[in-house]
Amino acid sequence: MNSKISLTIDLSHIKNLMLFATIGWFMYLWILSGNAWLHPELLGTAAYIWANPEGETIFQLLRKVFDWMAFDPNVNRVRPLNDVVEVVDAVARPYLTYLIGPHPSLTPSAILTAILAPTFLYHYIRRNLGKASLAALMLCLFFISSTGFLSTIVCYIRPAKKLNLVFLCMSLYFGARLADKGTIKDFSLFYGSLLASFFSDELGLSNYVICGLLFWESILKSTPWKRTLYLLLPLIFLALTKWMLPFIYKLFSIHGAWDALRDPKKFAVFGYLLEPEFYRASLSQTARSFLSTIGIYKHVFWTELSVLIVLFTVPIWQIIRLRHRTLLEMLKDKLIISTLLVFVVSIYATLLDWYPFPHEISYLGSFNYYYHSSVVVMIILWLCFFWQNLSEMLMIKQKILPAFYLFSFIMGITIIIANFYLFQKVNKLVQIIHSYPFSMRSLHSELYKLNKKQFTANNPITFLTQREQVLGNFHSTLRKVFGRRWQENGFFQTFNLIAPTPIMSSAHINHLVNAYYPFLHMKVEIEDTRN
C-alpha cells in the first residue's frame, strides 16, 4: 500500500515539474525573450481603426468590424470572426500598452488561445487514454512546444489561425462528450464550434471532415434531425455566406455588400487536384510537418521517406494485427482514422498554399509555422493513438512495462526541448524577413521609451535601420537550421526577393507607433545607418 502511495506521489511530482517547466519556457518565449513580433500587415488595420482616436467612441471603433475591405487586401476570404477579433485586439492594444508597456502579441485573442486550445485538446486526449494521464499531459506539452501552436501566440499575424485552433480543439472535446453523453448542451457546443470555425479561417473547413471521421458512429446513431443537421452544415455555411453576410455588410459597412462566392478563384484552386506534382508536394509537406512536430528540422529525402514509410505501414500493421476484415472495422480504428486525417489535412493545407504559389512547397508550412498550424493537432492525435496501441501490445498482466514508460518519458522530454529550440530559430528567420532592415527588438525598445515627456512634436522619435547586423543574424540562423543547405531553402530565397524593397517600410513604422500610442501625435524619423 505504501509503495503505491509513493509511486502516485512521484508521478504527480513528475507531472507538475513537466507542466511548470514547459509553461515557464512558453511564457518566457512569449513575454520576455524578444521572440514576439507584430506582422506589418496588421499595422494597416490598426491605422484604419485608430485614424481618428479623439473623434470616435469605443462603439464607433468596434463598428469597423463590418468594414471588410480594411482587413484583407484580397477581400476574398470568408473570415468575419477573424475581423471581429482583429478589431478587438487593435482597440485593446493601446490600453494594454498603458498597463504593461508595448508588447507585439499580448492581446485578448492570444491569451484566450493560449488557455483554451491546450485545455480542450488535453481533455480530449485524456478521454481517449483513460488512466494514462502522464501520456496525455506529455502529448499536450508537445502541442504547446510545437511551432504550429507557438507561431500563433508568440507572433501576431492574424487571429484567424488562433480561432481555428480553439474551435478545432473545442469540436474534438465536445464531439467526444456528445458521443458519451449526448446532452443538448454538448450537441450545441459541438455543432456551434464547428460552424464557427468555418467563419474563422479557410483551414476551418477541414474540421468538418476531421469530426466526421472521428465521430461518424455517434453522428449516425444520433436522432435523425441531429444527423441531418450535421450533413447540412456545409450548406448552412454557404447559405449564410451567400445571403446573410452581404445583407449584414450592406446595413453596417461603409464599403457596402460583399459576395465572396462571386470570386471564381476560390473554385479554380481545386484544379490542382488533377496535377500529379501537387500530390508529390503534399507528401513531402506531410512528412516535413510530422518531422517538425517532433522537433526534427533536417528535412531531406531520407528523413521525409522514413516518416512516409511509418505513416503508410502503421495502418497496414494495425489491420494485420487486429485482423480487420471490413471497411467498417477499419473506420472504427482511431489509429487508422488519425493516419488518414494527417494526410487529408496536410493535403488541404498544401492546396491552400498552391492558390497563390503553385508548384512550390511552402517553406513556412514545412515547419507548420502559422499557416499549417492545425496539422499539428492531427499529428498529436496520431501520436496519441499510436502510443495507446503500442502500450496495449506491451502490456503484461494488465500492466505496462516500466521500461516502455521510461523510454516514452525520455523521448517526450527530448521532443519538447527540441520543439522549443526549433521554434526559436524558425521564428527568428520569419521575424527578420518581415522586419528587415529593422531589428524588432530595437523597435520595441524605442517604443518602451515613448511617452509625452520624452518625445514631442519638436523632439521626434528616431528609429535606426540595422541592415548589416540583421543580415548577419539572418545568415547565422540559417546555418544553424539548414547547415550546408543554408542557401537552398525558401527562407533564403524569399529574403533575397524582398530585401531590395523590404516589407517593413517607413509608412509601417509610423503605423507601428500609432498602433500602440494612437493618442500621441508626434513626428517619426528614420535614420539609415548605411549613411
NORPEGI-V114189 format. One record per residue. N is the residue number from 1. RES is the residue in three letters. PHI is phi in whole degrees, 0 to 359 (999 if undefined). PSI is psi in whole degrees, 0 to 359 (999 if undefined). OMEGA is omega in radians with two decimals (* if undefined). Layout:
# NORPEGI-V114189
N_RES_PHI_PSI_OMEGA + N_RES_PHI_PSI_OMEGA
This chain:
# NORPEGI-V114189
1_MET_999_317_-3.13 + 2_ASN_295_323_3.13 + 3_SER_295_324_3.12 + 4_LYS_294_318_3.12 + 5_ILE_296_317_3.13 + 6_SER_298_318_3.13 + 7_LEU_296_320_3.14 + 8_THR_296_318_-3.14 + 9_ILE_294_317_3.14 + 10_ASP_297_317_3.13 + 11_LEU_297_321_3.12 + 12_SER_296_320_3.11 + 13_HIS_297_317_-3.13 + 14_ILE_297_315_3.14 + 15_LYS_299_314_-3.13 + 16_ASN_296_319_3.14 + 17_LEU_297_314_3.12 + 18_MET_298_316_-3.10 + 19_LEU_297_311_-3.09 + 20_PHE_292_323_3.14 + 21_ALA_294_316_-3.12 + 22_THR_292_314_3.13 + 23_ILE_295_322_3.10 + 24_GLY_298_316_3.11 + 25_TRP_295_317_3.11 + 26_PHE_301_314_-3.13 + 27_MET_294_322_3.10 + 28_TYR_298_313_3.14 + 29_LEU_300_320_-3.04 + 30_TRP_283_315_-2.94 + 31_ILE_263_318_-2.89 + 32_LEU_247_339_-2.89 + 33_SER_279_344_-3.04 + 34_GLY_87_6_3.09 + 35_ASN_283_339_-3.11 + 36_ALA_289_146_3.09 + 37_TRP_205_162_-3.09 + 38_LEU_243_124_-3.11 + 39_HIS_295_134_-3.12 + 40_PRO_303_332_3.13 + 41_GLU_302_324_-3.07 + 42_LEU_287_341_3.14 + 43_LEU_291_327_3.07 + 44_GLY_295_320_3.09 + 45_THR_297_314_3.13 + 46_ALA_299_320_3.13 + 47_ALA_296_323_3.12 + 48_TYR_293_316_-3.09 + 49_ILE_292_320_-3.09 + 50_TRP_259_32_-3.12 + 51_ALA_294_330_-3.11 + 52_ASN_220_69_-3.01 + 53_PRO_299_323_-3.12 + 54_GLU_283_335_-3.02 + 55_GLY_263_1_-3.09 + 56_GLU_232_143_3.08 + 57_THR_277_169_3.08 + 58_ILE_302_320_3.12 + 59_PHE_299_318_3.13 + 60_GLN_293_326_3.08 + 61_LEU_293_315_-3.12 + 62_LEU_291_333_3.11 + 63_ARG_299_339_-3.09 + 64_LYS_290_358_3.03 + 65_VAL_299_338_-3.11 + 66_PHE_272_349_-3.10 + 67_ASP_276_79_-2.92 + 68_TRP_299_332_-3.11 + 69_MET_288_346_-3.11 + 70_ALA_280_346_-2.97 + 71_PHE_258_328_-3.02 + 72_ASP_220_117_3.14 + 73_PRO_298_336_3.11 + 74_ASN_279_337_-3.13 + 75_VAL_43_38_-3.12 + 76_ASN_241_344_-3.02 + 77_ARG_269_136_-3.10 + 78_VAL_274_88_-3.07 + 79_ARG_222_55_-3.10 + 80_PRO_297_328_3.12 + 81_LEU_292_327_3.02 + 82_ASN_300_316_-3.12 + 83_ASP_297_320_3.13 + 84_VAL_299_310_-3.09 + 85_VAL_291_325_3.12 + 86_GLU_298_320_3.11 + 87_VAL_292_316_3.14 + 88_VAL_300_316_3.11 + 89_ASP_297_316_-3.12 + 90_ALA_294_323_3.11 + 91_VAL_291_323_-3.10 + 92_ALA_285_334_-2.99 + 93_ARG_303_311_3.13 + 94_PRO_298_326_-3.13 + 95_TYR_287_323_3.04 + 96_LEU_293_324_3.10 + 97_THR_298_321_3.11 + 98_TYR_298_326_-3.08 + 99_LEU_276_317_-2.98 + 100_ILE_235_358_-3.05 + 101_GLY_92_167_-3.09 + 102_PRO_289_123_3.06 + 103_HIS_229_133_-3.02 + 104_PRO_297_323_-2.95 + 105_SER_228_11_3.09 + 106_LEU_274_88_-3.06 + 107_THR_232_166_3.10 + 108_PRO_304_318_-3.11 + 109_SER_294_322_3.14 + 110_ALA_292_318_3.14 + 111_ILE_297_314_3.14 + 112_LEU_295_319_3.13 + 113_THR_295_318_-3.13 + 114_ALA_298_332_3.14 + 115_ILE_270_311_-2.95 + 116_LEU_284_314_-3.05 + 117_ALA_300_308_3.12 + 118_PRO_296_325_-3.11 + 119_THR_296_310_-3.14 + 120_PHE_294_321_3.13 + 121_LEU_295_317_3.14 + 122_TYR_300_314_-3.10 + 123_HIS_292_329_3.05 + 124_TYR_293_313_3.12 + 125_ILE_297_320_-3.13 + 126_ARG_299_323_3.12 + 127_ARG_294_332_-3.13 + 128_ASN_275_325_-3.08 + 129_LEU_268_350_3.06 + 130_GLY_64_243_-3.05 + 131_LYS_285_346_-3.08 + 132_ALA_282_65_-3.06 + 133_SER_291_328_3.13 + 134_LEU_294_320_3.10 + 135_ALA_295_320_3.11 + 136_ALA_297_317_3.11 + 137_LEU_295_317_-3.14 + 138_MET_301_316_3.14 + 139_LEU_295_322_3.09 + 140_CYS_293_324_3.10 + 141_LEU_289_329_2.98 + 142_PHE_304_314_-3.12 + 143_PHE_298_312_-3.12 + 144_ILE_298_324_-3.11 + 145_SER_274_355_-3.08 + 146_SER_285_152_3.08 + 147_THR_297_324_3.13 + 148_GLY_303_317_3.13 + 149_PHE_281_311_-3.07 + 150_LEU_299_325_-3.10 + 151_SER_291_341_3.08 + 152_THR_273_346_-3.08 + 153_ILE_253_306_-3.03 + 154_VAL_292_321_3.04 + 155_CYS_258_153_3.12 + 156_TYR_248_103_3.08 + 157_ILE_257_274_2.98 + 158_ARG_226_155_-3.11 + 159_PRO_289_351_-3.01 + 160_ALA_306_311_-3.10 + 161_LYS_289_328_3.04 + 162_LYS_300_309_-3.11 + 163_LEU_300_318_-3.13 + 164_ASN_297_319_3.11 + 165_LEU_299_315_-3.12 + 166_VAL_297_312_-3.09 + 167_PHE_291_327_3.07 + 168_LEU_295_311_-3.14 + 169_CYS_295_324_3.06 + 170_MET_296_317_-3.13 + 171_SER_298_320_3.12 + 172_LEU_297_314_-3.08 + 173_TYR_293_310_-3.09 + 174_PHE_287_335_3.01 + 175_GLY_294_320_3.10 + 176_ALA_293_319_3.10 + 177_ARG_295_321_3.12 + 178_LEU_297_321_3.12 + 179_ALA_295_327_-3.11 + 180_ASP_276_315_-2.98 + 181_LYS_249_321_3.12 + 182_GLY_71_28_3.14 + 183_THR_284_158_3.14 + 184_ILE_294_330_3.10 + 185_LYS_294_313_3.12 + 186_ASP_295_322_3.09 + 187_PHE_299_313_-3.12 + 188_SER_297_317_-3.11 + 189_LEU_289_324_3.11 + 190_PHE_295_306_-3.12 + 191_TYR_292_323_-3.13 + 192_GLY_293_316_3.13 + 193_SER_292_326_3.12 + 194_LEU_292_314_3.12 + 195_LEU_294_322_3.12 + 196_ALA_297_325_3.14 + 197_SER_296_329_3.10 + 198_PHE_298_325_-3.09 + 199_PHE_267_6_3.13 + 200_SER_262_319_-3.04 + 201_ASP_196_152_-3.14 + 202_GLU_296_333_3.05 + 203_LEU_295_337_-3.12 + 204_GLY_297_337_3.13 + 205_LEU_296_332_3.11 + 206_SER_289_342_3.13 + 207_ASN_296_332_3.11 + 208_TYR_296_317_3.11 + 209_VAL_291_319_3.14 + 210_ILE_302_308_-3.11 + 211_CYS_290_326_3.11 + 212_GLY_298_319_-3.13 + 213_LEU_283_325_-3.12 + 214_LEU_282_328_-3.03 + 215_PHE_239_24_-3.05 + 216_TRP_299_326_-3.13 + 217_GLU_295_312_-3.12 + 218_SER_292_328_3.10 + 219_ILE_294_317_3.14 + 220_LEU_291_329_-3.12 + 221_LYS_277_349_-3.12 + 222_SER_288_175_-3.14 + 223_THR_296_155_-3.08 + 224_PRO_306_321_-3.08 + 225_TRP_288_327_3.07 + 226_LYS_291_319_3.12 + 227_ARG_296_317_3.13 + 228_THR_294_319_-3.13 + 229_LEU_297_321_3.11 + 230_TYR_297_317_3.14 + 231_LEU_296_332_-3.09 + 232_LEU_272_353_-3.07 + 233_LEU_306_314_3.11 + 234_PRO_299_323_3.13 + 235_LEU_290_324_3.07 + 236_ILE_297_317_3.10 + 237_PHE_300_314_-3.14 + 238_LEU_296_319_-3.14 + 239_ALA_295_315_3.12 + 240_LEU_296_323_3.12 + 241_THR_292_322_-3.07 + 242_LYS_284_321_-3.00 + 243_TRP_244_319_-3.06 + 244_MET_285_312_-3.10 + 245_LEU_299_313_3.10 + 246_PRO_301_323_3.13 + 247_PHE_295_316_3.14 + 248_ILE_296_314_-3.13 + 249_TYR_295_324_3.12 + 250_LYS_297_325_-3.12 + 251_LEU_284_319_-2.92 + 252_PHE_245_342_-3.06 + 253_SER_269_141_3.06 + 254_ILE_284_347_3.13 + 255_HIS_266_0_3.10 + 256_GLY_81_190_-3.09 + 257_ALA_288_156_3.13 + 258_TRP_219_125_3.12 + 259_ASP_248_102_-3.07 + 260_ALA_292_335_-3.06 + 261_LEU_282_353_3.08 + 262_ARG_288_339_-3.06 + 263_ASP_284_112_-3.10 + 264_PRO_289_343_-3.11 + 265_LYS_296_331_-3.12 + 266_LYS_299_325_-3.08 + 267_PHE_266_337_3.12 + 268_ALA_294_335_-3.10 + 269_VAL_299_331_-3.12 + 270_PHE_289_350_3.05 + 271_GLY_296_335_3.12 + 272_TYR_294_340_3.14 + 273_LEU_294_346_3.13 + 274_LEU_268_356_-3.09 + 275_GLU_262_122_3.13 + 276_PRO_302_327_-3.12 + 277_GLU_297_329_3.13 + 278_PHE_298_319_-3.11 + 279_TYR_288_328_3.04 + 280_ARG_296_316_3.11 + 281_ALA_295_321_-3.13 + 282_SER_295_319_3.11 + 283_LEU_296_317_3.11 + 284_SER_297_319_3.13 + 285_GLN_295_321_3.11 + 286_THR_298_314_3.14 + 287_ALA_297_318_-3.14 + 288_ARG_294_321_3.10 + 289_SER_299_317_3.14 + 290_PHE_296_313_3.13 + 291_LEU_301_317_-3.10 + 292_SER_294_327_-3.11 + 293_THR_289_338_3.09 + 294_ILE_251_25_2.96 + 295_GLY_78_16_-3.13 + 296_ILE_258_120_-3.11 + 297_TYR_252_6_3.08 + 298_LYS_272_91_-3.10 + 299_HIS_261_90_3.11 + 300_VAL_233_176_-3.03 + 301_PHE_305_315_-3.03 + 302_TRP_288_322_3.11 + 303_THR_290_320_3.11 + 304_GLU_294_318_3.13 + 305_LEU_297_320_3.14 + 306_SER_300_316_3.13 + 307_VAL_296_315_-3.12 + 308_LEU_296_323_3.09 + 309_ILE_298_316_3.12 + 310_VAL_298_312_-3.09 + 311_LEU_294_330_3.13 + 312_PHE_275_327_-3.07 + 313_THR_275_330_-3.12 + 314_VAL_300_314_3.09 + 315_PRO_298_322_3.11 + 316_ILE_296_315_3.08 + 317_TRP_300_320_3.14 + 318_GLN_293_319_3.13 + 319_ILE_296_317_-3.14 + 320_ILE_291_317_-3.08 + 321_ARG_296_316_-3.09 + 322_LEU_263_0_3.08 + 323_ARG_58_47_3.04 + 324_HIS_292_127_-3.10 + 325_ARG_248_339_-3.10 + 326_THR_237_161_3.09 + 327_LEU_297_325_3.14 + 328_LEU_298_318_3.11 + 329_GLU_296_322_3.12 + 330_MET_292_322_-3.14 + 331_LEU_290_342_3.08 + 332_LYS_274_348_-3.10 + 333_ASP_272_112_-3.05 + 334_LYS_291_333_3.09 + 335_LEU_292_319_3.10 + 336_ILE_293_316_3.14 + 337_ILE_296_317_-3.12 + 338_SER_293_327_3.06 + 339_THR_296_315_3.10 + 340_LEU_300_319_-3.11 + 341_LEU_292_326_3.07 + 342_VAL_303_315_3.13 + 343_PHE_289_316_-3.07 + 344_VAL_298_310_-3.09 + 345_VAL_291_322_3.11 + 346_SER_294_319_3.10 + 347_ILE_297_318_3.14 + 348_TYR_295_317_3.11 + 349_ALA_297_321_3.09 + 350_THR_296_321_3.12 + 351_LEU_298_319_3.10 + 352_LEU_297_323_3.10 + 353_ASP_293_327_-3.09 + 354_TRP_286_347_3.13 + 355_TYR_299_309_3.09 + 356_PRO_270_335_-3.04 + 357_PHE_228_75_-3.11 + 358_PRO_292_155_3.07 + 359_HIS_65_27_3.07 + 360_GLU_229_154_3.01 + 361_ILE_256_117_-3.04 + 362_SER_302_123_3.12 + 363_TYR_291_331_3.06 + 364_LEU_284_319_3.12 + 365_GLY_297_331_3.14 + 366_SER_299_333_3.11 + 367_PHE_253_11_-3.09 + 368_ASN_59_29_-3.09 + 369_TYR_284_105_3.04 + 370_TYR_64_295_-2.99 + 371_TYR_294_330_3.12 + 372_HIS_250_27_-3.00 + 373_SER_300_325_-3.08 + 374_SER_288_342_3.08 + 375_VAL_298_327_-3.14 + 376_VAL_302_320_-3.13 + 377_VAL_299_319_3.14 + 378_MET_294_322_3.13 + 379_ILE_291_322_3.07 + 380_ILE_298_318_3.11 + 381_LEU_295_321_3.09 + 382_TRP_299_315_3.11 + 383_LEU_298_323_3.12 + 384_CYS_299_307_-3.07 + 385_PHE_286_330_3.06 + 386_PHE_293_313_3.12 + 387_TRP_299_319_-3.14 + 388_GLN_300_314_3.14 + 389_ASN_291_321_-3.14 + 390_LEU_294_319_3.14 + 391_SER_295_324_3.09 + 392_GLU_294_323_3.11 + 393_MET_294_323_-3.06 + 394_LEU_271_3_-3.10 + 395_MET_285_132_3.10 + 396_ILE_234_123_-3.12 + 397_LYS_53_47_3.09 + 398_GLN_65_16_3.12 + 399_LYS_232_136_3.11 + 400_ILE_280_140_-3.13 + 401_LEU_301_130_3.14 + 402_PRO_303_326_-3.13 + 403_ALA_297_325_3.12 + 404_PHE_292_319_3.08 + 405_TYR_299_316_-3.12 + 406_LEU_296_316_3.12 + 407_PHE_298_316_3.13 + 408_SER_299_319_-3.12 + 409_PHE_295_313_-3.13 + 410_ILE_296_317_3.11 + 411_MET_297_321_-3.14 + 412_GLY_297_313_3.11 + 413_ILE_299_318_3.14 + 414_THR_298_317_-3.12 + 415_ILE_294_318_3.14 + 416_ILE_299_314_3.13 + 417_ILE_297_315_-3.14 + 418_ALA_297_322_3.13 + 419_ASN_298_313_3.13 + 420_PHE_298_318_3.13 + 421_TYR_297_315_-3.13 + 422_LEU_298_315_-3.12 + 423_PHE_299_316_-3.10 + 424_GLN_302_320_-3.12 + 425_LYS_288_311_-3.12 + 426_VAL_295_318_3.13 + 427_ASN_298_322_3.12 + 428_LYS_297_320_3.12 + 429_LEU_296_314_-3.12 + 430_VAL_294_319_3.13 + 431_GLN_300_314_-3.11 + 432_ILE_295_320_3.11 + 433_ILE_304_322_-3.06 + 434_HIS_269_341_-3.09 + 435_SER_253_345_-3.14 + 436_TYR_306_138_0.17 + 437_PRO_267_19_-3.14 + 438_PHE_260_157_2.97 + 439_SER_266_125_-3.11 + 440_MET_299_325_3.12 + 441_ARG_295_318_-3.13 + 442_SER_290_326_3.09 + 443_LEU_300_315_-3.09 + 444_HIS_282_336_3.05 + 445_SER_293_325_3.07 + 446_GLU_290_322_3.13 + 447_LEU_296_328_3.12 + 448_TYR_294_330_-3.14 + 449_LYS_281_348_-2.95 + 450_LEU_286_117_3.00 + 451_ASN_202_169_-3.03 + 452_LYS_297_331_-3.08 + 453_LYS_285_324_-3.05 + 454_GLN_273_330_-3.04 + 455_PHE_229_132_3.10 + 456_THR_225_182_3.12 + 457_ALA_298_330_3.13 + 458_ASN_270_348_-3.13 + 459_ASN_234_79_-2.98 + 460_PRO_292_161_3.04 + 461_ILE_270_135_-3.07 + 462_THR_243_131_3.07 + 463_PHE_249_134_-3.12 + 464_LEU_259_137_2.97 + 465_THR_282_150_-3.12 + 466_GLN_225_60_-2.99 + 467_ARG_302_306_-3.05 + 468_GLU_295_318_-3.14 + 469_GLN_295_315_-3.14 + 470_VAL_294_318_3.14 + 471_LEU_297_318_3.10 + 472_GLY_297_320_3.10 + 473_ASN_297_321_-3.14 + 474_PHE_296_313_-3.11 + 475_HIS_293_321_3.14 + 476_SER_293_324_3.11 + 477_THR_291_321_3.08 + 478_LEU_302_318_3.14 + 479_ARG_295_323_3.14 + 480_LYS_292_326_-3.10 + 481_VAL_275_315_-2.98 + 482_PHE_252_351_3.13 + 483_GLY_62_233_-3.12 + 484_ARG_294_341_-3.11 + 485_ARG_268_23_-3.01 + 486_TRP_295_341_3.08 + 487_GLN_256_8_-3.09 + 488_GLU_239_60_-3.12 + 489_ASN_202_166_-3.07 + 490_GLY_294_330_3.12 + 491_PHE_297_311_-3.12 + 492_PHE_296_315_-3.10 + 493_GLN_294_318_3.14 + 494_THR_294_317_-3.14 + 495_PHE_299_314_3.13 + 496_ASN_296_331_3.14 + 497_LEU_287_320_-3.04 + 498_ILE_264_345_-3.06 + 499_ALA_304_320_3.13 + 500_PRO_298_328_3.07 + 501_THR_231_81_-3.00 + 502_PRO_302_153_3.08 + 503_ILE_296_317_-3.11 + 504_MET_277_97_-3.12 + 505_SER_265_177_3.11 + 506_SER_296_327_3.10 + 507_ALA_297_322_3.11 + 508_HIS_295_325_3.14 + 509_ILE_295_318_3.06 + 510_ASN_299_317_3.12 + 511_HIS_294_327_3.13 + 512_LEU_299_313_3.11 + 513_VAL_297_317_-3.11 + 514_ASN_294_328_-3.12 + 515_ALA_296_327_-3.12 + 516_TYR_263_326_-3.07 + 517_TYR_230_67_-3.07 + 518_PRO_292_341_-3.10 + 519_PHE_269_355_3.10 + 520_LEU_260_126_-3.14 + 521_HIS_249_111_-3.08 + 522_MET_210_166_3.14 + 523_LYS_275_136_3.11 + 524_VAL_247_127_3.13 + 525_GLU_242_151_3.11 + 526_ILE_237_128_3.14 + 527_GLU_248_120_-3.14 + 528_ASP_275_115_-3.06 + 529_THR_287_352_3.06 + 530_ARG_294_334_-3.13 + 531_ASN_270_999_*
